[in-house]
Amino acid sequence: MIVAPAQALEGEPCIRRAERRLLGIIVASLGLYIATWLLERAIFGNRLPVPASVADPANAGNRTLLLWQMTSYAVVTVFIFWAYLMVMRMCRRGEIYHGLARRLAFAGPVLLNLLCFAWLPLLSDDAFSYLAHGVLGLIPGHNPLLEAPEAVRHTIVGSRLSAFEWRVPPDITPYGVLWTRLEMAVAKLCAGNVVAAILSFKAIALAASLGSARMIWLILGRTHPNLQLQGTLAYLWNPLIIIEFAGAGHNDALMVFFSIAAMAACVAYRPTISIIAQLLGAMTKYTSLLFLPAQLRYLWHSRRSAAQLTLQVATAIAVTVAVALILYAPLWTGLHTFQGIVRRADPVNTVSLASAVARVLRHSPLEPIAGPIAMAVVTVPLVVLVAWTALQVKNAADLGRACAWISLAYLLVASPDYWPWYACMPIAWIMIGEPSRLFWLALMMSLMARLVAPVEILHTHGYLSWPVSKAITAALGSLMPLIALAGWLWRQRQPRRSPAS
């Protein structure tokens, strides 16, 4: 749990011991992250004979070796999180509130980010798919918002991607137009160089993640000054954040940055910049729109005058619409432009709460409309929560709290699928809105997400069937945190018993 330190550490010997301890944690963490990379590479290389397009048929799998590799991966992961907790414990004790120790506390995660930036992702190949989307947008007569990346397979870049064992996603890109145009820009700039393109996407994610840390620092300085250092370091040191953003280059980093920057602008009372930032986040990934009602409620509650706020909102919308028109111009095909996000919402081929409801409905007279009903079952409560939390917003702390609960509800209840990096968004918001009460949940979600990260590779290489791999991922990644959160909420609502006299 993140709590305010009672008193900063004092005394030269104590300060020196804290500095040496923190330096040791940084060195140990660097070694553990390197061990993680080596184990990921070993797991990735331990393949069963599968089609040549996926892996080398001559490289037969070794199940006994795989068991040891997975066990070692789990042990190293636990030690990484132990080091993370040690840093948080030192911060809580007031051991990181002085010169060198404070500088080391910020330098450590930067070094870890740079280390992860240097390697190519193995457990997730989203960055490779980003390049495929970009290439598709550059080929005359093709459109990444209408076609699956499969169309790139037989191009020169497609053959280069296959050399990296790119697992071709079957669906159209579900991302917003801003990210799609960034994909196209990177593809054009790198001219078919896969490594350069992957590093470019990772650089965007790394810069966005560090930018989010800066925004968290600014927001906590206004909402929870006594937790400013701890909350910021809890984000910066989080292993899931480091590995999925700097290591894998997921575009969630940019979406999270825009959403958090929108709140930072709210707190600084810059309504126009705030709304523009949130809508740019939505043009990266549409999930950002969930935070807009709470944001507008805060802006209305803190308004200086209704007329001025109306003008600022209108200006923000006009600027964003102009940007959207420019970005969509070469790709627009009417409502068909959004079919990627529409298909992404279909719970039929995923393992989630919505898909579980859909499977039940398929054995009932409602089978023809099982998908839409299932999505309504999880979407309606999310919409109600978004509206209810927005109405509770009266100050900046309320806004952060609302965004934290909205992001949790989306990930654990309403999301049409679960992937480990999806947990990064609620983790970031927890550090802003609920750093004291829900740090334990952020820790649990982070650890579970890292433990299930190799499961998709085990399925791809033939060790696990698709239903089993998805069931393991969803059970550990989203179901366990959901059950734990439900139990915590139930306990919070129980009447406090006074101690016996």
ZIRA-V781034 format. One record per backbone hydrogen bond with DSSP energy under -0.5 kcal/mol. NH is the residue of the N-H (numbers start at 1). CO is the residue of the C=O. E is the energy in kcal/mol with one decimal. If there is no record, write none. Layout:
BEGIN
nh & co & e
NH & CO & E
NH & CO & E
END
This chain:
BEGIN
nh & co & e
2 & 435 & -0.9
3 & 1 & -0.7
9 & 94 & -3.4
15 & 11 & -2.4
16 & 12 & -2.4
17 & 13 & -2.3
18 & 14 & -2.2
19 & 15 & -2.2
20 & 16 & -2.4
21 & 17 & -2.5
22 & 18 & -2.5
23 & 19 & -2.3
24 & 20 & -2.2
25 & 21 & -2.0
26 & 22 & -2.2
27 & 23 & -2.4
28 & 24 & -2.6
29 & 25 & -2.6
30 & 26 & -2.4
31 & 27 & -2.0
32 & 28 & -2.4
33 & 29 & -2.7
34 & 30 & -2.0
35 & 31 & -2.3
36 & 32 & -2.2
37 & 33 & -2.2
38 & 34 & -2.3
39 & 35 & -2.4
40 & 36 & -2.8
41 & 37 & -2.4
42 & 38 & -2.1
43 & 39 & -2.9
44 & 40 & -2.7
45 & 41 & -1.9
46 & 42 & -0.9
46 & 43 & -0.6
47 & 45 & -1.3
48 & 461 & -1.0
54 & 51 & -2.2
55 & 51 & -2.0
57 & 55 & -0.6
59 & 56 & -1.9
60 & 58 & -1.3
63 & 61 & -0.5
66 & 62 & -2.5
67 & 63 & -2.1
68 & 64 & -1.7
69 & 65 & -2.5
70 & 66 & -3.0
71 & 67 & -2.2
72 & 68 & -2.6
73 & 69 & -2.5
74 & 70 & -2.4
75 & 71 & -2.4
76 & 72 & -2.8
77 & 73 & -2.4
78 & 74 & -2.3
79 & 75 & -2.1
80 & 76 & -2.2
81 & 77 & -2.0
82 & 78 & -2.0
83 & 79 & -2.3
84 & 80 & -1.9
85 & 81 & -2.4
86 & 82 & -2.1
87 & 83 & -1.8
88 & 84 & -2.0
89 & 85 & -2.6
90 & 86 & -2.4
91 & 87 & -2.2
92 & 88 & -2.4
93 & 89 & -2.0
94 & 91 & -1.2
95 & 90 & -2.8
97 & 94 & -0.6
102 & 98 & -2.8
103 & 99 & -2.2
104 & 100 & -2.8
105 & 101 & -2.1
106 & 102 & -1.2
107 & 103 & -2.5
108 & 104 & -2.7
109 & 105 & -0.6
110 & 106 & -1.0
111 & 107 & -2.4
112 & 108 & -2.1
113 & 109 & -2.5
114 & 110 & -2.4
115 & 111 & -2.4
116 & 112 & -2.4
117 & 113 & -2.2
118 & 114 & -1.1
118 & 115 & -0.6
119 & 116 & -1.0
129 & 125 & -1.7
130 & 126 & -2.4
131 & 127 & -1.5
132 & 128 & -1.8
133 & 129 & -2.7
134 & 130 & -2.3
135 & 131 & -2.7
136 & 132 & -2.4
137 & 133 & -1.8
138 & 134 & -0.8
138 & 135 & -1.0
139 & 135 & -1.1
142 & 139 & -1.9
146 & 143 & -1.9
147 & 143 & -1.8
149 & 171 & -0.6
151 & 148 & -1.9
152 & 149 & -2.4
153 & 150 & -1.5
155 & 152 & -2.2
158 & 152 & -0.6
159 & 155 & -2.0
160 & 156 & -1.8
161 & 157 & -2.6
162 & 158 & -2.2
163 & 159 & -1.3
164 & 160 & -0.6
164 & 161 & -1.3
165 & 162 & -2.0
166 & 161 & -1.4
168 & 166 & -0.9
173 & 144 & -0.9
173 & 147 & -0.5
176 & 284 & -2.5
178 & 283 & -1.6
179 & 283 & -1.4
180 & 176 & -2.0
181 & 177 & -2.5
182 & 178 & -1.8
183 & 179 & -2.6
184 & 180 & -2.1
185 & 181 & -2.3
186 & 182 & -2.6
187 & 183 & -2.4
188 & 184 & -2.2
189 & 185 & -2.6
190 & 186 & -2.6
191 & 187 & -1.0
192 & 187 & -0.7
193 & 190 & -1.9
194 & 192 & -1.0
197 & 193 & -2.1
198 & 194 & -2.7
199 & 195 & -2.5
200 & 196 & -1.7
201 & 197 & -2.3
202 & 198 & -2.4
203 & 199 & -2.2
204 & 200 & -2.0
205 & 201 & -2.2
206 & 202 & -2.9
207 & 203 & -2.6
208 & 204 & -2.3
209 & 205 & -2.5
210 & 206 & -2.5
211 & 207 & -2.1
212 & 208 & -2.2
213 & 209 & -1.9
214 & 210 & -1.8
215 & 211 & -2.2
216 & 212 & -2.7
217 & 213 & -2.2
218 & 214 & -2.0
219 & 215 & -2.7
220 & 216 & -2.9
221 & 217 & -1.5
222 & 218 & -0.6
222 & 219 & -1.5
223 & 219 & -2.4
224 & 220 & -1.5
227 & 224 & -2.1
228 & 225 & -1.1
231 & 227 & -2.9
232 & 228 & -1.8
233 & 229 & -2.5
234 & 230 & -2.4
235 & 231 & -1.3
236 & 232 & -2.7
237 & 233 & -2.8
238 & 235 & -0.7
242 & 238 & -2.2
243 & 239 & -2.7
244 & 240 & -2.6
245 & 241 & -1.9
246 & 241 & -0.6
246 & 242 & -1.1
247 & 242 & -1.4
248 & 243 & -1.1
249 & 245 & -1.2
250 & 244 & -1.8
253 & 250 & -1.6
254 & 251 & -0.8
255 & 251 & -1.7
256 & 252 & -3.0
257 & 253 & -2.1
258 & 254 & -2.3
259 & 255 & -2.1
260 & 256 & -2.6
261 & 257 & -2.9
262 & 258 & -1.9
263 & 259 & -1.5
264 & 260 & -2.5
265 & 261 & -2.4
266 & 262 & -1.8
267 & 263 & -2.8
268 & 264 & -1.7
269 & 266 & -1.9
270 & 265 & -2.3
274 & 270 & -2.5
275 & 271 & -2.5
276 & 272 & -2.2
277 & 273 & -2.6
278 & 274 & -2.1
279 & 275 & -2.4
280 & 276 & -2.2
281 & 277 & -2.0
282 & 278 & -1.8
283 & 279 & -1.5
284 & 281 & -1.3
285 & 281 & -2.7
288 & 285 & -1.6
289 & 286 & -1.8
290 & 287 & -2.0
291 & 288 & -1.7
292 & 289 & -1.1
293 & 289 & -0.5
295 & 291 & -1.9
296 & 292 & -2.8
297 & 293 & -2.3
298 & 294 & -2.1
299 & 295 & -2.4
300 & 296 & -2.3
301 & 297 & -2.5
302 & 298 & -2.2
303 & 300 & -1.0
309 & 305 & -2.3
310 & 306 & -2.4
311 & 307 & -2.1
312 & 308 & -2.2
313 & 309 & -2.8
314 & 310 & -2.5
315 & 311 & -2.3
316 & 312 & -2.2
317 & 313 & -2.5
318 & 314 & -2.4
319 & 315 & -2.5
320 & 316 & -2.4
321 & 317 & -2.8
322 & 318 & -2.2
323 & 319 & -2.3
324 & 320 & -2.8
325 & 321 & -2.6
326 & 322 & -2.0
327 & 323 & -2.4
328 & 324 & -2.9
329 & 325 & -1.4
331 & 328 & -2.0
332 & 328 & -2.1
333 & 334 & -0.6
336 & 333 & -0.8
337 & 334 & -1.9
338 & 335 & -1.8
339 & 336 & -1.8
342 & 338 & -1.8
343 & 339 & -2.6
344 & 340 & -1.7
345 & 341 & -1.0
346 & 343 & -1.6
350 & 347 & -1.2
352 & 350 & -0.6
356 & 352 & -2.2
357 & 353 & -2.1
358 & 354 & -2.4
359 & 355 & -2.3
360 & 356 & -1.7
361 & 357 & -2.3
362 & 358 & -1.5
363 & 360 & -1.3
364 & 361 & -1.7
367 & 364 & -1.7
369 & 366 & -1.5
370 & 367 & -1.5
373 & 369 & -2.0
374 & 370 & -2.5
375 & 371 & -2.3
376 & 372 & -2.1
377 & 373 & -2.3
378 & 374 & -1.3
379 & 375 & -2.5
380 & 376 & -2.4
381 & 377 & -0.5
382 & 378 & -1.0
383 & 379 & -2.7
384 & 380 & -2.5
385 & 381 & -2.5
386 & 382 & -2.7
387 & 383 & -2.4
388 & 384 & -2.8
389 & 385 & -3.0
390 & 386 & -1.8
391 & 387 & -1.8
392 & 388 & -1.0
393 & 389 & -0.6
393 & 390 & -1.1
399 & 395 & -1.9
400 & 396 & -2.2
401 & 397 & -2.3
402 & 398 & -2.7
403 & 399 & -2.3
404 & 400 & -1.9
405 & 401 & -2.1
406 & 402 & -2.4
407 & 403 & -2.3
408 & 404 & -1.8
409 & 405 & -2.4
410 & 406 & -2.3
411 & 407 & -2.3
412 & 408 & -2.8
413 & 409 & -1.7
414 & 409 & -1.9
415 & 410 & -2.6
422 & 419 & -2.1
423 & 420 & -1.4
424 & 421 & -1.5
425 & 422 & -0.8
426 & 422 & -0.6
427 & 423 & -1.9
428 & 424 & -2.3
429 & 425 & -2.0
430 & 426 & -2.5
431 & 427 & -1.7
432 & 428 & -0.6
432 & 429 & -0.6
433 & 429 & -3.6
434 & 430 & -1.5
438 & 434 & -2.1
442 & 438 & -2.1
443 & 439 & -2.5
444 & 440 & -2.3
445 & 441 & -2.9
446 & 442 & -2.2
447 & 443 & -2.5
448 & 444 & -2.6
449 & 445 & -2.1
450 & 446 & -2.0
451 & 447 & -2.2
452 & 448 & -1.9
455 & 452 & -1.7
456 & 453 & -0.5
458 & 454 & -1.8
459 & 455 & -1.8
460 & 456 & -2.6
461 & 457 & -2.5
462 & 459 & -1.5
463 & 458 & -2.5
464 & 458 & -1.3
469 & 465 & -2.6
470 & 466 & -2.6
471 & 467 & -2.2
472 & 468 & -2.5
473 & 469 & -2.2
474 & 470 & -2.9
475 & 471 & -2.6
476 & 472 & -2.3
477 & 473 & -2.6
478 & 474 & -2.1
479 & 474 & -2.7
480 & 475 & -2.3
482 & 478 & -2.0
483 & 479 & -2.7
484 & 480 & -2.6
485 & 481 & -2.7
486 & 482 & -2.5
487 & 483 & -2.5
488 & 484 & -2.3
489 & 485 & -2.7
490 & 486 & -2.2
491 & 487 & -2.2
492 & 488 & -2.2
493 & 489 & -1.3
494 & 490 & -0.6
494 & 491 & -0.8
498 & 496 & -0.5
END
